């Protein structure tokens, strides 16, 4: 196995120069860097990251903790984090926890010494104290947190604005009895989308009806199972806002299987704009969010905080976009709500 000394000897430089190349030092010229990397590739040299971290006091690795890893939304977040991290010569360590604060702290402890900082999605207020504790050991950036914190920065999506704009669109289409399929209890995305729905109804002078608010869990199977609940409501809803696309697609499929026409009998709308939303028949009206951008911006926020002497209090909000397709009737066009335009003009920060 080739060593750093082998690379230095073959390249005609010192071991310190090889070390500087791998540490990204500006003291090494571009031509020397290229030479060292070519020699290292030819000799199949693998730098020892543990030894490197002892010298630099950095691991060049970010920890990423998410509540799920297995749908398109989280995959896009991971892709954004990974691309932004690798652009800065960092790697990521990925893990998953399920609404258990003890599990979250155990993960953070296991990563200590292996990461320089953490990007985490903690969607419920029960994680606030744990996050505050973790942030004392290394910088943390939160994704869409379900709580306010003075201990670390956060990057969020405009769940409330998107849900409010979508509900308003359904009202503008003439629908008055609009049901909602909620997400899991204590989930911040679900709570903010429900709040946007309720406020849009209130703005239009439509009273919200608890019987029209049905609990889901963000899975496609949940949408399918909820079909029976929707069809039992009397009088029947003329539109349903499912608070993510997976539930909307599951519900739409089940309604069609029961002979209920979409959108003629019941209009359907979702949230997230997953890739499948534009291909189901009828195509799904939804709210588009930039999950990739959410992940990438969190990495940029982390690097900015890390170089700011510990100032970790920035809160950024990424705008959401109303996408009108066929599942609610009307033409297939993209619309951006006034709130989102205002958000973009103000830089998306709060």
C-alpha positions, -999 to 999 in steps of 0.1 A, spaced: 0 0 0 14 34 -11 22 59 17 25 97 17 63 92 16 60 72 -16 40 100 -32 64 127 -21 94 107 -34 78 100 -67 66 136 -72 99 151 -60 83 171 -32 83 169 6 57 150 26 45 184 40 37 195 5 17 164 -2 -2 170 31 -9 206 21 -23 194 -12 -48 171 5 -56 198 31 -64 223 3 -37 248 13 -33 279 -8 5 277 -3 8 250 -30 8 260 -67 -18 246 -91 9 228 -111 23 211 -80 -11 201 -68 -19 186 -102 15 167 -101 9 153 -66 -27 142 -75 -15 125 -107 13 106 -88 -11 97 -60 -36 83 -85 -9 63 -103 3 48 -70 -33 42 -57 -25 63 -26 -54 67 -1 -48 94 24 -54 85 61 -83 107 71 -79 100 108 -42 111 107 -52 141 86 -78 152 112 -53 151 140 -32 176 121 -59 199 109 -84 194 138 -110 188 111 -126 157 97 -139 172 65 -172 154 71 -207 165 80 -232 144 98 -268 143 83 -297 131 104 -332 128 89 -364 111 101 -367 91 69 -345 82 39 -369 64 16 -390 88 -5 -383 114 -31 -384 144 -8 -357 131 15 -336 117 -14 -336 152 -30 -325 168 3 -297 143 6 -287 149 -30 -285 187 -23 -265 182 8 -241 158 -8 -234 180 -39 -229 211 -18 -206 193 6 -185 177 -21 -181 211 -38 -163 221 -6 -143 188 -4 -164 175 24 -181 141 27 -213 132 46 -223 106 71 -260 98 69 -283 84 96 -320 82 104 -341 85 135 -378 81 142 -392 107 166 -370 95 195 -349 122 212 -328 95 229 -320 80 196 -310 114 182 -286 122 211 -271 87 207 -264 93 170 -248 126 177 -225 111 204 -215 83 180 -206 109 154 -185 131 177 -149 131 166 -160 118 131 -178 150 119 -172 188 120 -208 196 123 -244 184 118 -273 190 96 -305 176 111 -342 175 106 -360 175 139 -397 180 131 -411 181 166 -407 204 196 -396 174 218 -362 175 201 -354 212 211 -335 204 243 -315 176 226 -306 199 197 -295 226 221 -273 201 239 -258 188 206 -250 224 194 -227 229 223 -203 203 209 -203 213 172 -223 236 148 -257 225 139 -280 237 111 -317 225 113 -339 216 84 -375 228 88 -374 226 126 -406 223 146 -395 248 172 -377 281 177 -341 279 188 -314 304 197 -287 278 195 -284 272 157 -295 284 123 -323 269 104 -335 265 68 -372 259 61 -397 257 34 -428 279 31 -453 252 42 -479 277 54 -477 300 24 -479 270 0 -509 254 17 -527 287 19 -521 295 -18 -533 260 -28 -565 262 -7 -572 296 -21 -568 282 -56 -594 255 -48 -618 282 -35 -612 302 -67 -621 272 -87 -656 273 -70 -650 245 -45 -666 253 -11 -665 219 7 -628 214 9 -615 185 30 -579 181 41 -559 149 46 -534 159 74 -500 146 80 -487 129 112 -494 145 146 -466 167 159 -450 170 125 -441 206 117 -448 203 79 -482 188 86 -491 215 112 -480 244 90 -499 231 60 -530 226 82 -527 262 95 -524 275 59 -555 256 49 -576 268 78 -565 305 74 -574 304 36 -609 291 45 -612 318 72 -601 345 48 -628 334 24 -655 334 51 -657 296 50 -660 279 84 -636 250 89 -653 217 98 -635 192 120 -652 163 101 -634 175 70 -600 171 86 -588 135 83 -555 122 98 -530 107 74 -493 98 77 -477 110 45 -476 75 29 -494 66 -3 -511 37 14 -526 62 38 -542 81 10 -557 49 -4 -571 39 30 -586 74 36 -608 71 4 -635 53 24 -635 81 50 -638 108 23 -668 89 7 -686 87 40 -687 124 46 -721 139 40 -725 161 22 -696 148 2 -665 172 -3 -661 186 -37 -623 189 -32 -596 173 -11 -562 188 -2 -539 160 7 -509 175 24 -484 156 4 -483 141 -31 -480 105 -20 -513 107 -1 -529 126 -29 -519 100 -55 -530 72 -33 -564 89 -27 -569 98 -64 -562 62 -74 -587 48 -49 -614 73 -59 -610 64 -95 -613 27 -86 -646 35 -69 -660 52 -100 -655 87 -86 -643 110 -113 -614 134 -107 -618 164 -109 -655 163 -121 -668 147 -89 -640 155 -65 -610 177 -71 -577 165 -57 -545 185 -48 -512 176 -31 -480 191 -19 -443 187 -27 -445 182 -66 -427 148 -67 -418 137 -102 -448 113 -104 -473 142 -99 -470 154 -134 -475 119 -149 -506 105 -131 -539 109 -149 -552 134 -143 -520 152 -135 -518 165 -100 -522 201 -89 -497 206 -61 -472 229 -44 -436 227 -57 -408 229 -32 -371 228 -38 -359 199 -16 -326 198 -33 -321 235 -27 -332 230 9 -303 206 14 -278 227 -5 -287 259 13 -283 241 47 -247 232 38 -240 268 27 -255 280 59 -234 256 79 -202 269 63 -212 305 68 -220 299 105 -187 280 110 -168 310 98 -188 335 117 -173 330 152 -202 310 165 -230 333 153 -256 306 145 -290 322 145 -299 328 109 -334 316 98 -340 312 61 -372 303 43 -374 288 8 -405 299 -12 -431 274 -24 -447 275 -58 -483 267 -67 -484 244 -97 -519 241 -114 -525 210 -134 -556 190 -143 -567 173 -110 -586 205 -100 -598 214 -135 -585 243 -155 -554 246 -177 -520 234 -169 -500 265 -159 -475 275 -132 -485 302 -108 -465 318 -80 -485 333 -52 -481 369 -41 -467 358 -8 -440 338 -25 -431 366 -48 -428 389 -18 -407 363 0 -383 360 -30 -380 398 -32 -371 400 5 -344 373 1 -364 344 17 -353 352 52 -371 359 84 
